[in-house]
Amino acid sequence: MIEFSEEVLTHFNCDACKKWWSVGDWTKKEKMFCPHCGIVHYDFKEANPLQPAPADLKKDSIHLKLPRWLIAWLDGQPESRAVLIEDALNKVHVIDPPSDT
């Protein structure tokens, strides 16, 4: 026989730094601080996870080859590889991503 337990996870997105994190067994009465930037949040808005992203904002998985030294550097950063690459391309090429509205 296998034992198991269940946990409720609440996912947060900081409106200051835009980073995500999750907390187990959180109640809406508790204040929350962002572990990335440290800002304390007292007001909360429930997200609608069932609302699909606009087609031009959906992300696709691609395979690309990068030098090992660059992969090592990317993996040493707190952001994901995808976020770092997207941010760098937006900055260098002054790309304006489409609006999500």
CYANA upper distance limits for C-alpha pairs under 8 A (distance plus 0.5 A):
  7 GLU  CA     24 GLY  CA      6.99
  7 GLU  CA     25 ASP  CA      7.39
  8 VAL  CA     24 GLY  CA      6.14
  8 VAL  CA     25 ASP  CA      6.06
  9 LEU  CA     22 SER  CA      6.82
  9 LEU  CA     23 VAL  CA      6.06
  9 LEU  CA     24 GLY  CA      4.96
  9 LEU  CA     25 ASP  CA      6.86
  9 LEU  CA     26 TRP  CA      8.12
 10 THR  CA     22 SER  CA      5.99
 10 THR  CA     23 VAL  CA      5.83
 10 THR  CA     24 GLY  CA      6.76
 10 THR  CA     25 ASP  CA      7.95
 10 THR  CA     26 TRP  CA      7.16
 11 HIS  CA     20 TRP  CA      7.49
 11 HIS  CA     21 TRP  CA      6.31
 11 HIS  CA     22 SER  CA      4.79
 11 HIS  CA     23 VAL  CA      7.04
 12 PHE  CA     20 TRP  CA      6.00
 12 PHE  CA     21 TRP  CA      5.91
 12 PHE  CA     22 SER  CA      6.48
 13 ASN  CA     18 LYS  CA      6.39
 13 ASN  CA     19 LYS  CA      6.09
 13 ASN  CA     20 TRP  CA      5.00
 13 ASN  CA     21 TRP  CA      7.27
 14 CYS  CA     18 LYS  CA      5.37
 14 CYS  CA     19 LYS  CA      6.12
 14 CYS  CA     20 TRP  CA      7.07
 14 CYS  CA     34 CYS  CA      6.94
 16 ALA  CA     37 CYS  CA      8.39
 16 ALA  CA     39 ILE  CA      8.12
 17 CYS  CA     36 HIS  CA      8.10
 17 CYS  CA     37 CYS  CA      7.04
 19 LYS  CA     36 HIS  CA      7.62
 21 TRP  CA     34 CYS  CA      8.44
 21 TRP  CA     35 PRO  CA      8.25
 26 TRP  CA     30 GLU  CA      7.77
 28 LYS  CA     44 PHE  CA      8.39
 30 GLU  CA     42 TYR  CA      8.26
 31 LYS  CA     40 VAL  CA      7.52
 31 LYS  CA     41 HIS  CA      6.34
 31 LYS  CA     42 TYR  CA      5.45
 31 LYS  CA     43 ASP  CA      8.45
 32 MET  CA     40 VAL  CA      6.28
 32 MET  CA     41 HIS  CA      5.65
 32 MET  CA     42 TYR  CA      7.16
 33 PHE  CA     38 GLY  CA      6.24
 33 PHE  CA     39 ILE  CA      6.00
 33 PHE  CA     40 VAL  CA      4.63
 33 PHE  CA     41 HIS  CA      6.22
 34 CYS  CA     38 GLY  CA      5.32
 34 CYS  CA     39 ILE  CA      6.02
 34 CYS  CA     40 VAL  CA      6.99
 34 CYS  CA     41 HIS  CA      8.15
 53 ALA  CA     57 LEU  CA      6.79
 53 ALA  CA     58 LYS  CA      6.63
 53 ALA  CA    100 ASP  CA      8.08
 54 PRO  CA     58 LYS  CA      7.06
 54 PRO  CA    100 ASP  CA      7.13
 56 ASP  CA     98 PRO  CA      7.70
 57 LEU  CA     98 PRO  CA      7.67
 57 LEU  CA    100 ASP  CA      7.55
 66 LEU  CA     70 LEU  CA      7.07
 66 LEU  CA     71 ILE  CA      7.07
 67 PRO  CA     71 ILE  CA      6.95
 68 ARG  CA     72 ALA  CA      6.59
 69 TRP  CA     73 TRP  CA      6.74
 70 LEU  CA     74 LEU  CA      6.59
 71 ILE  CA     75 ASP  CA      6.57
 72 ALA  CA     76 GLY  CA      6.83
 73 TRP  CA     77 GLN  CA      7.30
 74 LEU  CA     80 SER  CA      8.01
 74 LEU  CA     81 ARG  CA      6.19
 74 LEU  CA     84 LEU  CA      7.92
 75 ASP  CA     80 SER  CA      8.02
 75 ASP  CA     81 ARG  CA      7.44
 79 GLU  CA     83 VAL  CA      6.73
 79 GLU  CA     84 LEU  CA      6.87
 80 SER  CA     84 LEU  CA      6.80
 81 ARG  CA     85 ILE  CA      6.65
 82 ALA  CA     86 GLU  CA      6.51
 83 VAL  CA     87 ASP  CA      6.46
 84 LEU  CA     88 ALA  CA      6.59
 85 ILE  CA     89 LEU  CA      6.66
 86 GLU  CA     90 ASN  CA      6.63
 87 ASP  CA     91 LYS  CA      6.64
 88 ALA  CA     92 VAL  CA      6.51
 89 LEU  CA     93 HIS  CA      6.25
 89 LEU  CA     94 VAL  CA      8.13
 89 LEU  CA     95 ILE  CA      7.83
 90 ASN  CA     94 VAL  CA      5.74
 90 ASN  CA     95 ILE  CA      5.17
 90 ASN  CA     96 ASP  CA      7.55
 90 ASN  CA     97 PRO  CA      8.42
 91 LYS  CA     95 ILE  CA      7.53
